[in-house]
Amino acid sequence: MRFNRPLQGMLFALCLALIAFDKEADPFAEDPNLLVQFRSGFTDAAAPLLDIAAQPIRALKGIGPYFRRQGDLVAENARLREEVRDTQYWIDLANQRLDRMQEYEKALSIENESTPDRIAAWTVADPQGPFVRSRLIGVGRALGVRNGFPVINIYGLVGRIVEAGDRSSRVLLLTDLNSRIPVMADRTNARAIMIGDNSANPRLDFVARDAVLESGDRIVTSGDDGVLPRGLPIGEAQPTRDGGWRVQLYSDLAPVDLVWVWPYERTPEPSASGESVAEVAEPAADAAAPEAEPPVAQQPAAAAPEEAPADTPDQDQGVEEQG
């Protein structure tokens, strides 16, 4: 097909105009070029019309998936109702156990420590820190964060504070090579040390020979070191091919983004209370002193009968009989 010369000239001029105006627009430019303005205006005018025209087509396309989805919704609702019933059962059981535990604490005169307020924080990666597996959080000593405080997320223990600044802190994750935490199995109280080795699942070392562990046992902190509280959830025990044990962490179930710092006061040493052994022994000696005084006061009373025979009537009568 041949075009006449005027039409070819017009098409050629149009191509040159499009090439001239088809430049990469500066997103920060205050005055975009004419082609960008024309394209933006055409899009603004055509978008509502295209949206109105597409609604009937969307409705027709959604009829089939809608009815297919109804069967799935019925099954999902039945499953959720069953979970609600199971959850209510466990809630009632937990309340019963709580009441029983409170009665036991009253009978044994056990003081239940109040749970401190947790400190929420967001975490960021720490690729240039001194540890391989660590995170930075945006809270520090200004909000009460101290070294050694445990850090948890919605599933379990994440790590502990190793460096606390005024407005930020560094969290040593459980998977780091420098992490050492005493743990125990929640089912059998079998003790072990969970050691990080920069892998996803820390290993359990120093497990007793008579320890009873099974796959899936819940691993929690034992609190034997006095640094972390007892009972913080960590993960589940998983056997390895070489006969060892590793822990599948609960904290890996979700990204470590929002965490809570758990304020926990360590168990103080006896010397940290400010009382020495001599100070404790002095009150005991003072308390024993009144018991030693009565025998000293009774000594004169015991010696009195020895002097009495000189003036007794029996002795005078014996002297007259001899005379």
C-alpha positions in Angstrom: 0.0 0.0 0.0 1.3 3.4 -1.0 0.6 6.6 0.9 0.5 10.0 -0.8 3.3 12.4 0.0 1.3 14.8 2.2 0.1 11.9 4.4 3.6 10.5 4.7 4.9 13.9 5.7 2.2 14.3 8.4 3.0 10.8 9.8 6.7 11.6 9.8 6.1 14.9 11.6 3.9 13.1 14.1 6.7 10.6 14.8 9.2 13.4 15.3 6.8 15.1 17.8 6.3 11.9 19.7 10.0 11.3 19.9 10.6 14.8 21.1 8.0 14.7 23.8 8.7 11.1 24.8 11.3 11.9 27.4 11.7 10.5 30.9 9.7 12.8 33.1 11.4 14.1 36.2 9.2 13.0 39.2 10.4 16.1 41.2 9.8 18.6 38.4 7.2 21.2 39.1 6.2 21.7 35.4 6.1 18.3 33.5 6.2 18.3 29.7 3.1 18.6 27.5 2.9 14.9 26.7 2.9 14.0 30.4 0.2 16.5 31.0 -1.9 15.3 28.2 -1.5 11.6 29.2 -2.4 12.5 32.8 -5.5 14.4 31.8 -6.7 11.6 29.5 -6.1 9.0 32.3 -8.0 11.2 34.8 -11.0 11.5 32.5 -11.1 7.9 31.3 -10.5 6.2 34.7 -14.0 6.7 36.1 -15.7 5.7 32.8 -13.5 2.5 32.6 -14.3 1.7 36.2 -18.1 2.0 35.6 -17.9 -0.1 32.5 -15.8 -2.8 34.2 -18.2 -3.4 37.2 -20.7 -5.5 35.3 -17.9 -7.7 33.9 -16.4 -8.1 37.4 -19.8 -9.1 38.8 -20.2 -11.7 36.1 -16.7 -13.1 36.7 -17.3 -13.3 40.4 -20.5 -15.3 40.3 -18.7 -18.7 39.9 -16.0 -18.2 42.6 -18.7 -16.8 45.0 -20.8 -19.9 44.9 -17.7 -22.2 45.0 -16.5 -20.2 48.1 -19.8 -20.8 50.0 -19.0 -24.5 50.6 -15.5 -23.6 51.9 -17.1 -20.9 54.2 -19.5 -23.4 55.7 -16.7 -25.9 56.5 -14.5 -23.1 57.9 -17.3 -21.8 60.1 -17.9 -25.3 61.5 -14.2 -25.6 62.2 -14.1 -22.2 64.0 -17.1 -23.1 66.1 -15.3 -26.3 67.2 -12.2 -24.3 68.1 -14.3 -21.8 70.1 -15.8 -24.7 72.1 -12.3 -26.2 72.7 -10.9 -22.8 73.7 -13.7 -22.2 76.2 -13.0 -25.6 77.8 -9.3 -24.7 78.2 -10.2 -21.3 79.6 -12.5 -22.9 82.2 -9.8 -25.4 83.1 -7.2 -22.6 83.4 -9.4 -20.7 85.7 -9.9 -23.8 87.9 -6.2 -24.4 88.1 -5.6 -20.7 88.9 -8.1 -20.9 91.8 -6.5 -24.1 93.1 -3.0 -22.6 92.8 -4.1 -19.5 94.7 -5.5 -21.7 97.5 -2.2 -23.7 97.7 -0.2 -20.4 97.8 -2.3 -19.2 100.7 -2.0 -22.5 102.6 1.8 -22.5 102.1 2.2 -18.8 102.7 3.9 -18.3 99.3 4.2 -14.7 98.2 3.3 -14.4 94.5 5.4 -11.8 92.8 3.5 -9.3 90.7 4.1 -9.4 87.0 6.0 -6.2 85.9 4.9 -4.1 83.0 6.5 -5.2 79.8 8.3 -2.7 77.6 7.3 -2.8 73.9 9.8 -2.1 71.2 10.5 -2.5 67.5 13.6 -4.4 66.3 16.0 -3.6 63.4 18.8 -5.7 62.0 22.3 -5.4 63.4 24.7 -6.5 60.6 27.7 -4.6 61.9 27.4 -5.5 65.6 29.8 -7.6 67.6 27.5 -10.6 67.4 26.4 -12.6 64.4 22.8 -13.0 65.5 21.6 -9.9 67.2 19.0 -7.2 66.9 18.7 -3.5 67.9 15.6 -2.2 69.7 14.6 1.4 70.2 14.3 1.4 74.0 17.0 1.7 76.6 17.8 2.7 80.2 15.6 5.7 80.0 12.6 3.3 80.0 14.0 0.9 82.6 15.8 -1.6 80.3 18.8 -3.3 81.9 21.4 -5.9 80.9 20.1 -9.5 81.2 16.4 -8.7 80.7 14.7 -11.3 78.6 13.1 -10.3 75.3 10.0 -12.1 74.0 7.5 -11.9 71.1 4.0 -13.2 70.9 5.2 -16.8 70.6 8.2 -17.2 73.0 11.6 -16.1 74.1 13.7 -14.3 71.5 16.9 -13.5 73.4 18.2 -11.3 76.2 19.6 -7.8 76.5 23.5 -7.7 76.4 24.1 -4.0 75.9 21.7 -1.3 77.2 22.2 2.3 76.2 20.1 5.4 77.0 17.7 5.1 74.1 18.6 1.8 72.4 19.7 -1.7 73.4 21.2 -4.8 71.7 19.4 -8.1 71.9 21.5 -11.3 71.7 19.3 -13.9 69.9 19.1 -17.5 71.1 20.7 -18.7 67.9 23.9 -16.7 68.3 27.2 -18.6 69.0 27.5 -16.8 72.3 24.1 -17.7 73.7 24.0 -20.1 76.7 20.7 -20.6 78.5 19.7 -23.2 81.1 16.5 -24.9 80.1 14.3 -27.8 81.0 11.6 -29.9 79.6 8.2 -28.8 80.8 6.9 -32.4 81.0 9.7 -34.1 82.9 11.8 -31.2 84.3 14.9 -32.7 82.5 17.7 -30.1 82.7 20.0 -29.1 79.9 21.9 -26.1 78.5 20.7 -24.7 75.2 23.7 -23.5 73.1 23.4 -21.4 70.0 25.6 -22.2 67.0 24.5 -19.6 64.5 22.0 -22.1 63.0 18.2 -21.9 63.0 17.8 -24.5 65.8 20.1 -24.3 68.9 21.3 -27.6 70.4 20.9 -29.1 73.8 24.1 -30.0 75.6 24.9 -31.4 79.1 21.7 -33.4 79.1 21.6 -35.9 82.0 21.9 -39.6 81.1 18.7 -40.4 82.9 16.8 -37.4 81.4 13.5 -38.3 79.7 13.1 -36.4 76.5 10.7 -37.1 73.7 10.2 -35.4 70.3 7.9 -32.5 70.7 8.6 -31.9 74.4 8.0 -28.2 75.3 11.3 -26.5 76.3 11.2 -23.6 78.7 13.7 -21.6 80.8 14.6 -23.3 84.0 15.8 -20.2 85.9 18.7 -22.1 87.4 21.1 -19.3 86.5 19.1 -16.6 88.3 19.4 -14.4 85.2 16.2 -15.4 83.4 12.8 -16.2 85.0 11.5 -19.7 85.1 9.0 -21.0 82.6 9.5 -18.7 79.6 8.5 -20.7 76.5 11.4 -21.4 74.0 10.5 -24.2 71.6 10.1 -27.9 71.1 12.7 -30.6 71.4 13.7 -32.4 68.1 16.0 -35.4 67.9 19.0 -35.4 65.5 20.5 -38.2 63.5 23.6 -38.4 65.8 21.5 -39.0 68.9 21.5 -35.4 70.1 18.8 -32.9 70.6 17.9 -29.5 69.0 15.2 -27.0 69.7 12.8 -25.7 67.2 12.2 -22.2 68.4 8.7 -20.8 68.9 9.9 -17.3 68.0 10.6 -18.4 64.4 6.8 -18.7 63.8 6.7 -15.0 63.1 9.2 -12.3 62.1 11.0 -10.8 65.0 9.6 -7.3 64.6 7.6 -6.3 67.6 9.0 -7.6 70.9 8.6 -7.0 74.6 11.4 -6.5 77.2 10.5 -8.4 80.4 11.8 -6.6 83.5 13.1 -9.2 85.8 15.0 -8.7 89.0 17.7 -11.3 89.6 17.9 -13.3 92.8 20.2 -11.2 95.1 23.1 -12.9 96.8 23.2 -13.0 100.6 26.0 -10.4 100.8 24.1 -8.0 98.6 21.5 -7.4 101.3 24.0 -5.4 103.3 24.2 -7.8 106.3 27.4 -9.6 107.2 27.8 -12.8 109.1 28.9 -11.0 112.2 25.9 -8.7 112.1 23.6 -11.7 111.9 25.4 -13.5 114.7 25.3 -10.5 117.1 21.5 -10.6 117.6 21.7 -14.3 118.2 24.3 -13.8 121.0 22.2 -11.0 122.5 19.1 -13.3 122.5 21.0 -16.0 124.3 22.4 -13.7 127.0 19.2 -13.6 129.1 19.1 -17.4 129.3 22.6 -17.4 130.8 21.9 -14.8 133.5 19.4 -16.9 135.7 22.0 -19.6 136.7 24.4 -16.8 137.9 21.6 -15.2 140.0 20.8 -18.6 141.6 24.3 -19.3 142.9 23.9 -17.3 146.2 20.6 -19.2 146.9 22.3 -22.5 146.4 25.1 -21.6 148.9 22.7 -20.5 151.7 21.8 -24.0 152.9 25.6 -24.7 153.6 25.8 -21.8 156.2 22.4 -22.6 157.8 23.5 -25.8 159.9 25.5 -23.6 162.3 22.3 -22.0 163.7 19.8 -24.8 163.2 17.9 -26.2 166.2 19.0 -29.8 165.4 22.6 -29.0 165.9 21.9 -27.2 169.2 20.0 -30.2 170.5 22.8 -32.6 169.5 25.3 -30.5 171.6 23.1 -30.6 174.7 22.8 -34.4 174.5 26.5 -34.8 174.3 26.8 -32.6 177.4 
